[in-house]
Amino acid sequence: MIRVVAVDDEQLVRSGLRLILGSAPDIEVVADCGGARAVETILAHRPDVVLLDVRMPDVDGLTVLRGLRSALGGRIPPVAMLTTFDADEYLSAALRLGAVGFLLKDTDPERLISAVRVLDGGGSTLDPAVTHAVIGGYVDASAGSAPAVRAVRALTPREREVLTLLGAGLSNAAIAARLRLAHSTVKDHVSVVLGKLGGLNRVQAAVLADRAGLLVRDDAAGPEPR
């Protein structure tokens, strides 16, 4: 089972997430809470995936991310931020704090379930509706983005292939299947690519891949299941 913790200040939203994700045979919402109890709840349950609201009145999602990084360092579970169209200013900050997914709160139930599976499989997920905001905010705010974009262009053809699929949100297993490579080989390629790009996470790499012109936005309908 994929164990999920859902963090949102609205009980109705949390109940909806439980209902949707609970309909999948391989997903279990092990806990839900508001922002004030988020860090302690996540540390207590050690979920496989966290769904985290960006804006909350008590403790917001960025504060929760900072708390998780302080407690767990680079070993935080995959976190997908739940956002709305008017939360653009939060997105680039969440990206720099290690979020690997961005989903609208009105995401289609099937896409939400698929996104949780992709995150659990080591992939990333970026809702097409927030892609522009994430890319614009991150690139504008990141002083190191230009060198990183140049680094994308300096990758080998195989590494650019891997980065393109990584940028589309595919997990290592899905990339291996697409390229007909061993999973371990793809894992090595991904590590090398992220290292060459300055130690970025998968979503940051996807942003830069898009900026470098590697991604086709028609493919943004969603990553293929793992």
GUKE-858212 format. One record per residue: residue in three letters; residue number from 1; x, y, z of N, C-alpha, C in turn. Coordinates in steps of 0.1 Angstrom, whole numbers, plus 5000, padded with zeros to 4 digits. Layout:
% residues N
MILO  aa   i  n.X  n.Y  n.Z ca.X ca.Y ca.Z  c.X  c.Y  c.Z
MILO ALA NUM    X    Y    Z    X    Y    Z    X    Y    Z
...
//
This chain:
% residues 226
MILO  aa   i  n.X  n.Y  n.Z ca.X ca.Y ca.Z  c.X  c.Y  c.Z
MILO MET   1 5008 4988 5000 5000 5000 5000 5009 5013 5000
MILO ILE   2 5004 5023 4993 5011 5036 4993 5004 5044 5004
MILO ARG   3 5012 5048 5014 5007 5054 5026 5008 5070 5024
MILO VAL   4 4997 5076 5026 4996 5091 5023 4992 5098 5035
MILO VAL   5 4998 5110 5037 4993 5120 5047 4988 5132 5040
MILO ALA   6 4976 5136 5043 4970 5148 5036 4969 5159 5046
MILO VAL   7 4974 5171 5042 4975 5183 5050 4967 5194 5044
MILO ASP   8 4957 5198 5050 4949 5210 5045 4941 5215 5057
MILO ASP   9 4938 5228 5057 4931 5234 5068 4917 5232 5068
MILO GLU  10 4911 5227 5057 4897 5225 5055 4894 5210 5057
MILO GLN  11 4885 5207 5066 4882 5193 5069 4875 5187 5056
MILO LEU  12 4867 5195 5049 4860 5190 5038 4869 5186 5027
MILO VAL  13 4880 5193 5025 4890 5190 5015 4897 5177 5019
MILO ARG  14 4901 5176 5032 4907 5164 5037 4898 5152 5035
MILO SER  15 4885 5153 5038 4876 5142 5036 4875 5138 5022
MILO GLY  16 4875 5148 5013 4875 5145 4999 4887 5137 4994
MILO LEU  17 4898 5141 4999 4911 5134 4995 4910 5120 5000
MILO ARG  18 4905 5118 5012 4904 5104 5018 4895 5096 5009
MILO LEU  19 4883 5102 5005 4874 5095 4997 4879 5091 4984
MILO ILE  20 4886 5100 4977 4891 5098 4964 4902 5087 4964
MILO LEU  21 4912 5090 4973 4924 5081 4973 4920 5067 4979
MILO GLY  22 4911 5067 4988 4906 5055 4994 4899 5045 4984
MILO SER  23 4895 5051 4973 4889 5043 4963 4899 5035 4955
MILO ALA  24 4911 5038 4956 4922 5031 4949 4926 5019 4958
MILO PRO  25 4928 5007 4952 4931 4995 4960 4945 4995 4966
MILO ASP  26 4954 5004 4961 4968 5004 4965 4972 5016 4973
MILO ILE  27 4962 5025 4977 4965 5037 4984 4957 5038 4997
MILO GLU  28 4964 5042 5007 4957 5044 5020 4961 5058 5026
MILO VAL  29 4951 5066 5029 4954 5078 5037 4955 5075 5051
MILO VAL  30 4967 5075 5057 4970 5070 5070 4967 5081 5081
MILO ALA  31 4967 5094 5076 4964 5105 5085 4961 5117 5077
MILO ASP  32 4953 5126 5083 4951 5139 5078 4950 5149 5089
MILO CYS  33 4954 5162 5086 4955 5172 5096 4956 5186 5090
MILO GLY  34 4956 5196 5099 4959 5210 5094 4973 5213 5095
MILO GLY  35 4977 5225 5092 4991 5228 5091 4998 5228 5105
MILO ALA  36 4991 5231 5116 4998 5232 5129 5003 5218 5133
MILO ARG  37 4997 5208 5129 5001 5194 5134 5008 5186 5123
MILO ALA  38 5011 5193 5111 5016 5186 5100 5029 5179 5102
MILO VAL  39 5039 5186 5107 5052 5181 5109 5052 5169 5118
MILO GLU  40 5045 5170 5130 5045 5159 5139 5038 5147 5134
MILO THR  41 5027 5150 5126 5019 5139 5120 5027 5131 5110
MILO ILE  42 5034 5139 5101 5043 5132 5091 5054 5125 5097
MILO LEU  43 5060 5130 5107 5071 5123 5114 5066 5111 5121
MILO ALA  44 5054 5111 5127 5048 5100 5134 5045 5088 5124
MILO HIS  45 5040 5092 5112 5035 5081 5103 5045 5078 5092
MILO ARG  46 5054 5086 5090 5064 5083 5079 5058 5078 5066
MILO PRO  47 5049 5087 5060 5042 5082 5048 5051 5081 5036
MILO ASP  48 5046 5075 5026 5053 5074 5013 5051 5087 5005
MILO VAL  49 5040 5093 5006 5037 5106 4999 5029 5115 5008
MILO VAL  50 5032 5128 5007 5025 5139 5014 5018 5148 5004
MILO LEU  51 5005 5150 5006 4998 5161 4999 4996 5172 5008
MILO LEU  52 5002 5184 5004 5003 5195 5013 4997 5208 5007
MILO ASP  53 4987 5214 5014 4982 5226 5010 4992 5237 5011
MILO VAL  54 4992 5246 5001 5002 5257 5001 4997 5268 5011
MILO ARG  55 4985 5272 5011 4980 5283 5019 4971 5277 5030
MILO MET  56 4975 5280 5043 4967 5276 5054 4969 5287 5064
MILO PRO  57 4958 5290 5072 4958 5302 5081 4967 5300 5093
MILO ASP  58 4969 5288 5098 4977 5286 5110 4992 5285 5107
MILO VAL  59 4995 5274 5100 5009 5272 5096 5008 5268 5081
MILO ASP  60 5014 5276 5072 5013 5274 5058 5022 5262 5053
MILO GLY  61 5020 5259 5040 5028 5247 5035 5043 5250 5034
MILO LEU  62 5047 5262 5032 5061 5265 5031 5068 5263 5045
MILO THR  63 5061 5267 5055 5066 5265 5069 5067 5250 5072
MILO VAL  64 5057 5242 5068 5057 5228 5070 5069 5222 5063
MILO LEU  65 5072 5226 5050 5083 5221 5043 5096 5224 5050
MILO ARG  66 5097 5236 5055 5109 5240 5062 5111 5231 5075
MILO GLY  67 5100 5229 5082 5101 5220 5094 5105 5206 5090
MILO LEU  68 5100 5201 5079 5104 5187 5075 5119 5187 5071
MILO ARG  69 5123 5197 5064 5137 5197 5060 5146 5198 5072
MILO SER  70 5142 5206 5082 5150 5207 5095 5150 5194 5102
MILO ALA  71 5139 5186 5102 5138 5174 5110 5145 5162 5102
MILO LEU  72 5143 5162 5089 5147 5150 5081 5158 5153 5071
MILO GLY  73 5163 5166 5070 5173 5169 5060 5168 5166 5046
MILO GLY  74 5176 5160 5038 5172 5157 5024 5164 5144 5023
MILO ARG  75 5160 5138 5034 5152 5126 5033 5137 5127 5035
MILO ILE  76 5132 5139 5031 5118 5141 5032 5110 5132 5022
MILO PRO  77 5098 5128 5025 5091 5120 5016 5087 5129 5004
MILO PRO  78 5083 5123 4993 5078 5131 4981 5066 5139 4986
MILO VAL  79 5067 5152 4983 5056 5162 4987 5050 5168 4974
MILO ALA  80 5037 5167 4973 5030 5174 4962 5022 5185 4969
MILO MET  81 5024 5198 4964 5017 5209 4969 5003 5210 4963
MILO LEU  82 4993 5212 4971 4980 5215 4966 4978 5230 4965
MILO THR  83 4974 5234 4953 4974 5249 4951 4962 5253 4944
MILO THR  84 4961 5266 4942 4950 5272 4934 4957 5282 4924
MILO PHE  85 4949 5287 4915 4955 5296 4905 4961 5309 4911
MILO ASP  86 4956 5313 4923 4961 5326 4928 4972 5324 4938
MILO ALA  87 4979 5313 4938 4990 5311 4947 5004 5310 4941
MILO ASP  88 5005 5317 4929 5017 5317 4921 5029 5320 4929
MILO GLU  89 5028 5330 4938 5040 5335 4945 5046 5324 4954
MILO TYR  90 5038 5314 4958 5043 5304 4967 5050 5293 4960
MILO LEU  91 5048 5291 4947 5052 5279 4940 5067 5278 4938
MILO SER  92 5074 5289 4934 5089 5288 4933 5095 5285 4946
MILO ALA  93 5090 5291 4957 5095 5289 4970 5094 5274 4974
MILO ALA  94 5082 5268 4972 5080 5254 4975 5090 5245 4967
MILO LEU  95 5092 5249 4954 5101 5242 4946 5115 5242 4952
MILO ARG  96 5120 5253 4956 5133 5254 4962 5134 5247 4975
MILO LEU  97 5123 5245 4982 5123 5238 4995 5122 5222 4993
MILO GLY  98 5120 5218 4980 5121 5204 4978 5108 5197 4973
MILO ALA  99 5097 5205 4971 5085 5199 4966 5087 5192 4953
MILO VAL 100 5081 5181 4950 5083 5174 4937 5070 5172 4930
MILO GLY 101 5060 5179 4934 5047 5178 4927 5039 5191 4930
MILO PHE 102 5031 5195 4920 5022 5206 4921 5008 5202 4915
MILO LEU 103 4998 5202 4923 4984 5198 4918 4974 5209 4922
MILO LEU 104 4965 5211 4913 4954 5220 4917 4944 5212 4926
MILO LYS 105 4937 5220 4935 4928 5214 4944 4916 5207 4937
MILO ASP 106 4913 5212 4925 4902 5206 4918 4907 5195 4907
MILO THR 107 4919 5190 4910 4924 5180 4901 4914 5168 4899
MILO ASP 108 4913 5163 4887 4905 5152 4884 4909 5140 4893
MILO PRO 109 4899 5133 4899 4902 5121 4908 4912 5111 4902
MILO GLU 110 4910 5108 4890 4919 5098 4884 4933 5103 4883
MILO ARG 111 4935 5116 4879 4948 5122 4879 4954 5123 4892
MILO LEU 112 4946 5126 4903 4952 5126 4916 4957 5113 4920
MILO ILE 113 4950 5102 4918 4954 5089 4921 4967 5085 4913
MILO SER 114 4967 5088 4900 4979 5086 4892 4991 5093 4897
MILO ALA 115 4989 5106 4902 5000 5114 4906 5006 5108 4919
MILO VAL 116 4997 5103 4928 5003 5097 4940 5011 5085 4937
MILO ARG 117 5006 5077 4927 5014 5065 4923 5028 5069 4917
MILO VAL 118 5027 5079 4909 5040 5084 4902 5050 5089 4913
MILO LEU 119 5045 5097 4923 5053 5102 4933 5059 5091 4941
MILO ASP 120 5051 5081 4944 5056 5069 4952 5067 5062 4944
MILO GLY 121 5066 5062 4931 5075 5055 4922 5088 5063 4920
MILO GLY 122 5089 5074 4926 5101 5082 4924 5100 5093 4913
MILO GLY 123 5088 5094 4907 5086 5104 4897 5082 5118 4902
MILO SER 124 5078 5127 4894 5073 5140 4898 5060 5143 4890
MILO THR 125 5053 5152 4895 5040 5155 4888 5038 5170 4889
MILO LEU 126 5035 5176 4877 5033 5190 4876 5020 5193 4868
MILO ASP 127 5010 5198 4874 4997 5200 4867 5000 5211 4856
MILO PRO 128 4995 5208 4844 4997 5217 4833 4992 5231 4836
MILO ALA 129 4982 5232 4844 4976 5246 4847 4985 5254 4855
MILO VAL 130 4995 5248 4862 5004 5256 4870 5018 5256 4865
MILO THR 131 5021 5249 4854 5034 5248 4848 5040 5261 4846
MILO HIS 132 5033 5270 4839 5039 5283 4836 5042 5291 4848
MILO ALA 133 5034 5291 4859 5037 5298 4871 5049 5292 4878
MILO VAL 134 5050 5279 4878 5062 5273 4884 5075 5276 4877
MILO ILE 135 5074 5275 4864 5086 5278 4855 5090 5292 4856
MILO GLY 136 5080 5301 4854 5083 5316 4855 5089 5320 4869
MILO GLY 137 5082 5316 4879 5086 5319 4893 5100 5314 4896
MILO TYR 138 5102 5302 4893 5115 5295 4897 5126 5302 4889
MILO VAL 139 5125 5303 4876 5135 5308 4867 5138 5322 4870
MILO ASP 140 5128 5330 4873 5130 5345 4876 5137 5346 4889
MILO ALA 141 5134 5338 4899 5139 5339 4912 5152 5333 4914
MILO SER 142 5156 5324 4905 5169 5316 4907 5180 5323 4900
MILO ALA 143 5190 5328 4908 5201 5334 4902 5210 5324 4894
MILO GLY 144 5209 5311 4897 5217 5301 4891 5210 5294 4879
MILO SER 145 5199 5299 4875 5192 5292 4865 5199 5293 4851
MILO ALA 146 5205 5304 4847 5211 5305 4834 5222 5295 4833
MILO PRO 147 5232 5294 4842 5242 5283 4841 5236 5269 4840
MILO ALA 148 5225 5267 4848 5219 5254 4848 5213 5251 4834
MILO VAL 149 5207 5261 4828 5201 5259 4814 5212 5256 4805
MILO ARG 150 5224 5263 4806 5235 5260 4797 5240 5245 4800
MILO ALA 151 5239 5241 4812 5243 5227 4816 5234 5217 4809
MILO VAL 152 5221 5220 4807 5212 5211 4800 5217 5209 4786
MILO ARG 153 5221 5220 4780 5225 5219 4766 5239 5212 4765
MILO ALA 154 5246 5211 4775 5259 5204 4775 5258 5189 4778
MILO LEU 155 5246 5184 4781 5244 5170 4784 5246 5162 4771
MILO THR 156 5250 5149 4773 5251 5140 4762 5237 5137 4756
MILO PRO 157 5236 5132 4743 5223 5129 4738 5215 5120 4746
MILO ARG 158 5221 5109 4752 5213 5100 4761 5209 5107 4773
MILO GLU 159 5217 5115 4779 5213 5123 4791 5202 5132 4788
MILO ARG 160 5202 5139 4777 5191 5147 4773 5178 5139 4771
MILO GLU 161 5179 5127 4766 5167 5118 4765 5162 5115 4778
MILO VAL 162 5170 5112 4787 5166 5109 4801 5160 5121 4808
MILO LEU 163 5166 5132 4806 5161 5145 4812 5147 5148 4806
MILO THR 164 5145 5146 4793 5132 5149 4787 5121 5141 4793
MILO LEU 165 5124 5128 4795 5114 5119 4801 5112 5122 4816
MILO LEU 166 5123 5125 4823 5122 5129 4837 5113 5142 4838
MILO GLY 167 5116 5151 4828 5108 5163 4828 5093 5161 4825
MILO ALA 168 5090 5151 4819 5076 5147 4816 5069 5141 4828
MILO GLY 169 5077 5138 4839 5072 5133 4851 5073 5118 4853
MILO LEU 170 5080 5111 4844 5081 5097 4845 5090 5092 4856
MILO SER 171 5087 5081 4862 5095 5075 4872 5107 5068 4865
MILO ASN 172 5117 5064 4873 5128 5057 4868 5124 5044 4860
MILO ALA 173 5114 5037 4866 5109 5025 4860 5103 5028 4847
MILO ALA 174 5095 5039 4846 5088 5042 4833 5099 5047 4823
MILO ILE 175 5109 5054 4827 5119 5058 4818 5127 5046 4812
MILO ALA 176 5129 5036 4821 5136 5024 4817 5128 5016 4807
MILO ALA 177 5115 5016 4809 5106 5009 4799 5106 5016 4786
MILO ARG 178 5105 5029 4786 5105 5037 4774 5118 5036 4766
MILO LEU 179 5129 5036 4773 5142 5036 4766 5147 5022 4764
MILO ARG 180 5140 5012 4770 5145 4998 4770 5159 4996 4776
MILO LEU 181 5160 5002 4787 5172 5002 4795 5170 4995 4809
MILO ALA 182 5180 4990 4815 5179 4984 4828 5175 4996 4838
MILO HIS 183 5167 4992 4848 5163 5002 4858 5176 5008 4865
MILO SER 184 5186 5000 4868 5198 5005 4874 5205 5015 4865
MILO THR 185 5205 5012 4852 5212 5021 4843 5205 5035 4843
MILO VAL 186 5192 5035 4843 5184 5047 4843 5187 5055 4856
MILO LYS 187 5187 5047 4867 5190 5053 4880 5203 5061 4880
MILO ASP 188 5213 5054 4874 5226 5060 4873 5226 5073 4864
MILO HIS 189 5219 5072 4852 5217 5083 4843 5211 5095 4850
MILO VAL 190 5200 5092 4858 5193 5103 4865 5202 5110 4875
MILO SER 191 5209 5102 4882 5218 5107 4892 5229 5116 4886
MILO VAL 192 5234 5112 4874 5244 5120 4867 5238 5133 4862
MILO VAL 193 5226 5132 4856 5220 5144 4851 5217 5154 4862
MILO LEU 194 5211 5149 4873 5208 5159 4884 5221 5165 4889
MILO GLY 195 5231 5157 4890 5244 5162 4895 5250 5173 4886
MILO LYS 196 5249 5170 4873 5254 5180 4863 5246 5193 4863
MILO LEU 197 5234 5192 4867 5225 5204 4867 5226 5211 4881
MILO GLY 198 5236 5207 4889 5238 5214 4902 5231 5208 4914
MILO GLY 199 5228 5195 4913 5221 5188 4924 5207 5192 4926
MILO LEU 200 5200 5194 4915 5186 5198 4915 5177 5185 4918
MILO ASN 201 5165 5188 4923 5155 5177 4924 5148 5175 4910
MILO ARG 202 5139 5165 4909 5133 5162 4896 5125 5173 4891
MILO VAL 203 5117 5180 4899 5108 5190 4894 5117 5202 4889
MILO GLN 204 5127 5206 4897 5136 5217 4893 5143 5213 4879
MILO ALA 205 5147 5201 4878 5153 5196 4865 5142 5197 4854
MILO ALA 206 5130 5194 4857 5119 5195 4847 5117 5209 4842
MILO VAL 207 5117 5218 4852 5116 5232 4849 5127 5237 4839
MILO LEU 208 5139 5233 4842 5150 5237 4834 5150 5230 4820
MILO ALA 209 5145 5218 4820 5144 5211 4807 5134 5218 4798
MILO ASP 210 5123 5223 4804 5113 5230 4797 5119 5244 4792
MILO ARG 211 5126 5250 4801 5133 5263 4797 5142 5261 4786
MILO ALA 212 5149 5250 4785 5159 5247 4775 5152 5242 4762
MILO GLY 213 5139 5240 4762 5132 5236 4750 5131 5221 4747
MILO LEU 214 5134 5213 4758 5133 5199 4756 5119 5193 4756
MILO LEU 215 5110 5200 4763 5097 5194 4766 5087 5199 4756
MILO VAL 216 5077 5191 4752 5066 5194 4744 5054 5195 4753
MILO ARG 217 5048 5207 4753 5037 5209 4763 5025 5201 4760
MILO ASP 218 5023 5196 4748 5012 5187 4746 5013 5174 4754
MILO ASP 219 5025 5171 4759 5027 5159 4767 5023 5161 4781
MILO ALA 220 5019 5173 4785 5017 5177 4799 5004 5171 4804
MILO ALA 221 4996 5163 4796 4984 5158 4801 4986 5149 4813
MILO GLY 222 4999 5144 4815 5001 5136 4827 5011 5125 4823
MILO PRO 223 5019 5121 4833 5029 5110 4831 5022 5097 4830
MILO GLU 224 5028 5088 4823 5022 5075 4822 5024 5068 4835
MILO PRO 225 5015 5059 4839 5016 5052 4852 5028 5043 4852
MILO ARG 226 5033 5042 4865 5045 5033 4866 5041 5019 4865
//
